[in-house]
């Protein structure tokens, strides 16, 4: 379970998070939506312990990650998988070596086991064994994202964080990435947060939606409830339009 309790954070005097409180039950996937540049990715960094808030707590399975240091923090982070916006693949490593990297760093596996696990995970995201010898520069944007997803999932994390996983992809490939996130969630039952602008398509793969607005959670509901929401700020963000209360703030 992830519990964020009254989290505040500021940078150079500008307050970004203004009392964020949010709970994601074990095994649920949450879509975090809201305007660009207003704290969604910052919130993910707090969840994984890369940033420490000015006030508040981030509880991961009853442990306050913001208070951990050293080996206790490293142990807790081993529960996480993270899919970055750009994929963050190592350019000098092949697809196989990229996906195998967490296994070799975190787990004691024989090379035979590593090989079997890497090929299995590549298959889970629709890639072939022949793709394993390629380098990131030889891959399309969608293939790079799928390799990054395979790398994030190969240790079977309990918690997954997705930071705009469909950024820069065409609509068809964005749909493909969302499909693989859905199937991986069904397979592994991780607790997850997906920062996304894929609205409403991402609502098909999540159990809850939270909208971050002006540094706090404006609404937290099921996808069905969000689509019927009466708050004009939420409705405009979901439906679009030029006469936008969101852009009058």
HELIX and SHEET records of a PDB file:
HELIX    1   1 UNK A   40  UNK A   47  1                                   8    
HELIX    2   2 UNK A   65  UNK A   67  5                                   3    
HELIX    3   3 UNK A   70  UNK A   77  1                                   8    
HELIX    4   4 UNK A   95  UNK A  106  1                                  12    
HELIX    5   5 UNK A  111  UNK A  124  1                                  14    
HELIX    6   6 UNK A  129  UNK A  133  5                                   5    
HELIX    7   7 UNK A  136  UNK A  138  5                                   3    
HELIX    8   8 UNK A  141  UNK A  153  1                                  13    
HELIX    9   9 UNK A  171  UNK A  188  1                                  18    
HELIX   10  10 UNK A  201  UNK A  204  5                                   4    
HELIX   11  11 UNK A  223  UNK A  227  1                                   5    
HELIX   12  12 UNK A  232  UNK A  239  1                                   8    
HELIX   13  13 UNK A  245  UNK A  248  5                                   4    
SHEET    1   A 4 UNK A  14  UNK A  24  0                                        
SHEET    2   A 4 UNK A   2  UNK A  11 -1                                        
SHEET    3   A 4 UNK A  55  UNK A  60 -1                                        
SHEET    4   A 4 UNK A  63  UNK A  64 -1                                        
SHEET    1   B 6 UNK A  80  UNK A  83  0                                        
SHEET    2   B 6 UNK A 159  UNK A 163  1                                        
SHEET    3   B 6 UNK A 191  UNK A 195  1                                        
SHEET    4   B 6 UNK A  29  UNK A  33  1                                        
SHEET    5   B 6 UNK A 208  UNK A 213  1                                        
SHEET    6   B 6 UNK A 216  UNK A 221 -1                                        
END                                                                             
